Structures are given as structure tokens and as C-alpha cells.
Amino acid sequence: MDDDRNAYLDAVLIGGREPASIVVVDYDDAWPARFEALADRVRRALGPRVRRLEHIGSTSVPGLAAKPLIDMLLVVDDVQDEAAFVPPLEAAGFELRVREPDHRMFRTPQRDMHLHVYATGRAEERDYLDLRDWLRVSSDDRLLYATVKRHLAQQQWNDMNDYADAKTDVVLDILTRARTWRAASARPDEA
């Protein structure tokens, strides 16, 4: 990892980098219920400030091997207005882990959930949903992604961000197909 990336991570990670042992397991039918329980906590904490709350990441794709960690997408009006969502989420038991200019990420103390927070209209919202929805319909890309993740999980990582960075090329490749699929399947009024 280069010095610029290290400096960036040191600046945005609350609590610093943490050694990561990556474990990828077969899909677990309990993951959707785990998402619902966590989503209920978020909705109770934030009420109408929740603009969108979605199950994203590998645990949201039936049949896809994943780290047993629930990824969630929370869309709020303004991610810079931390007073509107950070204290209520912390009171609900979530810990702020990442503070980037346009992104916040919370996790549970057990480190079994990541809650990604963005403002309305960010490209990341569409990217997460396009990738999730495509992987739900493409068995070839599910297999490709699972294979890459299992291979990478066998390596030693200084931080989970290093593992995530190592997946970037395959994710972008799959996302290209996802965007093509989404564009082809969009209704004319959605284009």
C-alpha cells in the first residue's frame, strides 16, 4: 500500500487501522432477518430522517458466499449534518468508524455490520444497488465474485480496507455489466 493511501486511511478511520482476518462463508439464510433487525434499530433511532435503507453487499445476494457481516446503505438528507444522525445511531448502539467527506460508516461493537451513510443523490447509492441487483440475477458473476473473495480471504491483510481495495478490479468489471443490464431493463421514464 502506498504512503498516500496509508495517510488517507489514518485520517478517516476512527480508531485507526485494524489487522483483519477475512473469513468468507457460504450464504446464510439468516442474513435477511439479521438485516431486518438491524434496520429496525436504525429506523427507530432516526425515524423520518431515513430517506432510504437497503441491505447491500454480499449478504444481500442469495447464494453468494460472503464475510458474515451485514452491509447496509442508509441515505440521509445531508451527511455533513452529523448532529442529525450520529448521536441517535450511537445511542442505538452503533459506533462511528469512518468519516470521509461524503460518507460515514458505522458498525456494531461485535463488528458484524457496516452501515454506510450517504446523502441523497450520491452515485454510490446507485452503484451499490446496481451491483446487488445484478448479482442476484447473474449466476456467472456470483461465481466469479465468490471465487475472487475466497482467494483473497486466504491472504493476510493489515486492514479490512486492504482486502476491499484488492477486490476493486473485479467489482468494477461486474459493475460495468450491472449498469448495462440496468440500462437495458429500465423503463423509458426511468432512463
HURACOR-V110864 format. One line per field, one symbol per residue. psi: psi as a letter, one per 40 degrees, with the letter a starting at -180 (. if undefined). A space follows every 10 residues. Layout:
BEGIN
psi: ???
END
This chain:
BEGIN
psi: hidddddddd dehheiihih hhhhiiihee dddddddddd dddddebeeh dihihaadee hhehiihghh hihhhidhdd gddddddddd deeihhdhgi dehihiiide feihhhhiih eidddddddd ddddddehdd dddddddddd ddeeihhdid ddddddeddd dddddddddd ddddeiidee .
END
